[in-house]
Amino acid sequence: MSNKFVVGADVGGTAVKWIAGTDPATPEFSGEIPTCPNNIEATFQSLVDVVRSETDRTVDLFGLACAGVFDPVTSILCGSPNLPGWQGKNIQQFAESAFPGAAVTVTNDVNAALVGEWMFGAGRGYDNLAMIALGTGVGGALIVNGQLISGSYNGAGEFGHMVIERNGLECACGSKGCLEAYTGARGIVQRSNSDLTVADLFKKADAGDKEAIDLFRETGEYLAIGVGNLINIINPDLVIIGGGVARAGDLILKPCIQDVSKYILASIKPEDVVVPAKLGVNAAAIGVAVMARGNS
């Protein structure tokens, strides 16, 4: 095991989760800071400040996982509805400026999360995997025959923007009826017709509130449509469900698994294929740290 010190950071629309250490599987440091969706400079400065406050180690490798479509040729974040102030920016340059001298790897956040789950989590031992990450938005990633799939234009895996409801709720991407509009945090709050956060709604559901329980049940039923589409198209070993919203657990996963069989042709047991992520909220930070180590 190399003793190079690596920082892995996962930038979402709401928060940046980060880990640091010499072994991504067992990080020595970890934490979370708020994302500034409209201010990339402020977010990077906050990340540098918190890492420096925790350790004085030299950062040899820096892996950055970012929500949206990242072009590895130009290093520009081409599309990221939940990070409007980051779109069109050269993410690689900002990352290199944050930790001067470190070798930098930049990728999509859910690609990184799936790599983490593949190496150390729910996907270990399998080579055909799909992942749906339920967060502020909804992202996705795909591994086929042991290869991470990016697509011709680096946008493969944007499962959150498959349309599941014609002329449905408006999505942050500008389209209507996207899976994200029904299963992402923003969509769940919108459908609740309240000013509560998703965390507040979790608490209400856990306390037995029928309206909150029904809201998450419906979310799981919408998720089942997306999962069924993926199984029909890709026929993976597993569909891994992760992200912050997935912390609702059975409130979402149970109705999703129950409904998936309505949409698939393959003779499978949905409970054998649709599984929760194991690495928790740090999956992408761990995954991109693994990628940074592999690229060094």
Secondary structure per residue as TSV (DSSP state, phi and psi in degrees):
chain	resnum	aa	ss	phi	psi
A	1	M	-	360.0	126.7
A	2	S	-	-65.0	147.2
A	3	N	-	-96.2	13.9
A	4	K	-	-65.0	137.5
A	5	F	-	-88.4	122.4
A	6	V	E	-119.5	139.0
A	7	V	E	-111.7	130.1
A	8	G	E	-117.6	130.4
A	9	A	E	-131.6	137.7
A	10	D	E	-117.9	110.8
A	11	V	E	-97.5	112.5
A	12	G	-	-109.0	-178.7
A	13	G	S	-68.5	-19.7
A	14	T	S	-114.6	-40.3
A	15	A	E	-143.0	158.5
A	16	V	E	-110.2	116.3
A	17	K	E	-96.6	135.7
A	18	W	E	-137.6	151.7
A	19	I	E	-134.9	159.3
A	20	A	E	-153.0	148.8
A	21	G	E	156.4	-170.5
A	22	T	S	-96.4	-16.1
A	23	D	-	-129.9	108.8
A	24	P	T	-57.3	-27.4
A	25	A	T	-69.0	-28.7
A	26	T	S	-134.2	72.0
A	27	P	-	-62.3	145.9
A	28	E	S	-81.6	-26.9
A	29	F	E	-135.9	149.4
A	30	S	E	-159.7	159.4
A	31	G	E	-177.7	-172.5
A	32	E	E	-148.9	137.6
A	33	I	E	-132.0	157.8
A	34	P	E	-68.6	143.8
A	35	T	-	-83.7	142.5
A	36	C	-	-101.7	94.6
A	37	P	T	-60.3	-24.0
A	38	N	T	-104.9	3.3
A	39	N	-	-141.2	94.7
A	40	I	H	-67.5	-38.1
A	41	E	H	-62.5	-44.1
A	42	A	H	-64.4	-37.7
A	43	T	H	-65.6	-46.3
A	44	F	H	-63.8	-38.8
A	45	Q	H	-64.7	-39.9
A	46	S	H	-63.8	-39.3
A	47	L	H	-64.9	-46.9
A	48	V	H	-59.6	-44.1
A	49	D	H	-61.1	-44.2
A	50	V	H	-71.8	-37.3
A	51	V	H	-65.1	-44.1
A	52	R	H	-65.7	-29.7
A	53	S	H	-72.8	-22.2
A	54	E	H	-92.8	-33.5
A	55	T	-	-150.2	148.4
A	56	D	-	-103.1	12.6
A	57	R	-	-66.3	147.1
A	58	T	-	-71.1	130.0
A	59	V	-	-84.0	109.7
A	60	D	-	-84.8	-35.5
A	61	L	E	-133.1	138.0
A	62	F	E	-131.0	119.3
A	63	G	E	-109.3	128.4
A	64	L	E	-120.6	119.8
A	65	A	E	-105.9	128.2
A	66	C	E	-131.9	136.0
A	67	A	S	-66.4	128.0
A	68	G	S	126.5	-176.3
A	69	V	E	-94.8	114.4
A	70	F	E	-104.2	127.2
A	71	D	E	-91.4	109.6
A	72	P	T	-69.4	-15.4
A	73	V	T	-80.1	-46.9
A	74	T	T	-95.8	-12.7
A	75	S	T	65.2	22.2
A	76	I	E	-101.4	138.2
A	77	L	E	-80.7	106.0
A	78	C	E	-82.2	-34.7
A	79	G	E	-151.0	121.5
A	80	S	-	-155.4	88.2
A	81	P	T	-56.5	-29.4
A	82	N	T	-93.6	1.9
A	83	L	-	-131.3	65.5
A	84	P	T	-60.4	-32.9
A	85	G	T	-79.9	-4.0
A	86	W	T	-100.2	-18.5
A	87	Q	T	-63.5	137.1
A	88	G	T	81.7	2.0
A	89	K	S	-96.1	149.4
A	90	N	B	-81.3	96.0
A	91	I	H	-65.9	-36.0
A	92	Q	H	-58.6	-44.2
A	93	Q	H	-63.1	-42.8
A	94	F	H	-63.8	-40.0
A	95	A	H	-65.7	-41.5
A	96	E	H	-67.4	-33.2
A	97	S	H	-72.8	-29.4
A	98	A	H	-65.4	-44.6
A	99	F	S	-127.6	79.6
A	100	P	T	-56.4	135.1
A	101	G	T	92.4	-16.0
A	102	A	-	-80.6	144.3
A	103	A	E	-77.3	128.2
A	104	V	E	-110.6	136.8
A	105	T	E	-125.2	130.7
A	106	V	E	-124.7	137.2
A	107	T	E	-153.9	174.9
A	108	N	E	-68.3	146.5
A	109	D	H	-66.1	-40.8
A	110	V	H	-77.7	-30.2
A	111	N	H	-56.0	-45.6
A	112	A	H	-64.6	-42.7
A	113	A	H	-61.4	-40.7
A	114	L	H	-67.5	-38.8
A	115	V	H	-59.6	-43.0
A	116	G	H	-60.3	-46.0
A	117	E	H	-67.5	-33.5
A	118	W	H	-67.3	-40.3
A	119	M	H	-79.8	-41.2
A	120	F	H	-129.9	-4.9
A	121	G	S	-122.9	-135.9
A	122	A	T	-63.4	-27.2
A	123	G	T	-93.3	4.9
A	124	R	T	-62.3	129.7
A	125	G	T	94.0	-2.5
A	126	Y	-	-117.8	153.8
A	127	D	S	-121.5	1.6
A	128	N	-	-130.6	102.5
A	129	L	E	-135.8	143.9
A	130	A	E	-123.2	148.6
A	131	M	E	-133.8	137.7
A	132	I	E	-118.0	125.2
A	133	A	E	-110.6	116.5
A	134	L	E	-96.0	106.0
A	135	G	S	-132.4	-143.4
A	136	T	S	-54.0	-45.2
A	137	G	S	-111.8	-164.2
A	138	V	E	-130.5	119.0
A	139	G	E	-112.9	177.4
A	140	G	E	-155.6	166.0
A	141	A	E	-156.4	162.0
A	142	L	E	-145.4	130.1
A	143	I	E	-119.4	125.0
A	144	V	E	-124.0	125.3
A	145	N	T	51.4	40.4
A	146	G	T	77.8	11.1
A	147	Q	E	-119.8	130.2
A	148	L	E	-69.9	126.9
A	149	I	-	-97.2	122.9
A	150	S	-	-106.5	-23.4
A	151	G	-	86.1	168.9
A	152	S	T	-64.4	-31.6
A	153	Y	T	-119.3	23.4
A	154	N	S	63.5	23.0
A	155	G	-	-116.5	14.3
A	156	A	T	-65.0	144.3
A	157	G	T	93.0	6.7
A	158	E	-	-80.0	62.8
A	159	F	G	-65.4	-25.3
A	160	G	G	-64.0	-14.9
A	161	H	G	-110.8	19.9
A	162	M	S	-75.0	138.8
A	163	V	B	-85.9	122.2
A	164	I	-	-113.0	-5.3
A	165	E	S	-146.7	104.5
A	166	R	T	-61.1	130.0
A	167	N	T	58.2	34.7
A	168	G	-	-84.7	-157.1
A	169	L	S	-60.8	146.7
A	170	E	B	-73.4	136.0
A	171	C	-	-98.9	159.9
A	172	A	T	-61.3	-22.0
A	173	C	T	-76.9	-11.8
A	174	G	S	103.3	-14.4
A	175	S	-	-85.3	179.7
A	176	K	B	-126.2	144.1
A	177	G	S	80.6	14.3
A	178	C	B	-68.0	152.5
A	179	L	H	-53.3	-39.7
A	180	E	H	-58.7	-36.5
A	181	A	H	-66.7	-16.0
A	182	Y	H	-112.2	-24.1
A	183	T	H	-120.9	-7.8
A	184	G	S	-80.4	164.0
A	185	A	H	-57.8	-42.5
A	186	R	H	-62.9	-42.3
A	187	G	H	-68.0	-37.8
A	188	I	H	-63.6	-44.5
A	189	V	H	-62.5	-42.4
A	190	Q	H	-60.8	-42.3
A	191	R	H	-72.3	-17.5
A	192	S	H	-77.6	-15.1
A	193	N	T	53.0	41.9
A	194	S	S	-140.9	174.9
A	195	D	S	-98.5	11.4
A	196	L	-	-77.4	154.3
A	197	T	-	-84.4	168.9
A	198	V	H	-61.7	-38.1
A	199	A	H	-61.2	-40.2
A	200	D	H	-63.4	-40.2
A	201	L	H	-67.9	-35.4
A	202	F	H	-56.3	-49.4
A	203	K	H	-61.2	-40.6
A	204	K	H	-63.9	-43.0
A	205	A	H	-64.0	-43.0
A	206	D	H	-62.9	-28.9
A	207	A	T	-83.7	-0.8
A	208	G	T	97.1	10.0
A	209	D	-	-66.8	120.8
A	210	K	H	-63.7	-42.5
A	211	E	H	-63.0	-40.7
A	212	A	H	-68.4	-41.5
A	213	I	H	-61.0	-43.9
A	214	D	H	-64.1	-35.6
A	215	L	H	-62.4	-45.0
A	216	F	H	-73.5	-32.6
A	217	R	H	-61.1	-46.2
A	218	E	H	-62.5	-37.9
A	219	T	H	-60.3	-43.4
A	220	G	H	-63.0	-36.4
A	221	E	H	-68.3	-38.5
A	222	Y	H	-66.0	-41.3
A	223	L	H	-59.4	-36.4
A	224	A	H	-59.6	-33.9
A	225	I	H	-63.1	-47.4
A	226	G	H	-63.9	-43.0
A	227	V	H	-64.0	-41.6
A	228	G	H	-61.0	-41.6
A	229	N	H	-59.6	-44.1
A	230	L	H	-63.0	-44.1
A	231	I	H	-63.1	-40.8
A	232	N	H	-65.5	-37.3
A	233	I	H	-83.4	-40.4
A	234	I	H	-106.5	-31.6
A	235	N	-	53.8	55.1
A	236	P	-	-79.0	167.0
A	237	D	S	-63.7	-44.3
A	238	L	E	-142.2	149.1
A	239	V	E	-112.1	112.9
A	240	I	E	-94.8	127.9
A	241	I	E	-105.3	118.3
A	242	G	E	-134.7	-163.2
A	243	G	S	91.8	164.6
A	244	G	G	-59.3	-39.9
A	245	V	G	-65.8	-29.3
A	246	A	G	-66.1	-9.4
A	247	R	G	-65.2	-10.5
A	248	A	G	-67.7	-13.7
A	249	G	T	60.3	-129.6
A	250	D	H	-63.7	-20.3
A	251	L	H	-56.8	-33.8
A	252	I	H	-105.1	-45.7
A	253	L	H	-67.3	-39.2
A	254	K	H	-61.5	-51.5
A	255	P	H	-65.8	-29.8
A	256	C	H	-62.9	-51.0
A	257	I	H	-62.7	-38.6
A	258	Q	H	-63.6	-33.3
A	259	D	H	-93.2	-18.7
A	260	V	H	-55.8	-38.7
A	261	S	T	-61.2	-19.1
A	262	K	T	-66.9	-23.0
A	263	Y	T	-113.7	-6.6
A	264	I	-	-109.3	153.0
A	265	L	-	-98.4	-29.4
A	266	A	S	-65.5	146.6
A	267	S	-	-85.2	80.7
A	268	I	-	-131.6	162.0
A	269	K	-	-94.5	115.1
A	270	P	H	-52.7	-34.4
A	271	E	H	-67.4	-17.6
A	272	D	H	-85.8	-18.3
A	273	V	H	-108.3	-39.2
A	274	V	E	-91.8	112.6
A	275	V	E	-133.9	152.3
A	276	P	E	-77.6	150.2
A	277	A	-	-64.5	155.1
A	278	K	S	-107.8	-21.5
A	279	L	S	-87.3	-4.0
A	280	G	G	70.9	-154.8
A	281	V	G	-70.7	-14.2
A	282	N	G	-93.6	9.5
A	283	A	H	-56.6	-46.7
A	284	A	H	-70.3	-38.4
A	285	A	H	-63.7	-41.0
A	286	I	H	-65.6	-45.6
A	287	G	H	-61.9	-43.5
A	288	V	H	-72.7	-27.3
A	289	A	H	-66.7	-39.2
A	290	V	H	-61.6	-44.1
A	291	M	H	-64.2	-39.7
A	292	A	H	-63.5	-41.2
A	293	R	H	-64.7	-40.6
A	294	G	H	-68.3	-26.7
A	295	N	H	-87.8	-8.4
A	296	S	-	-79.9	360.0
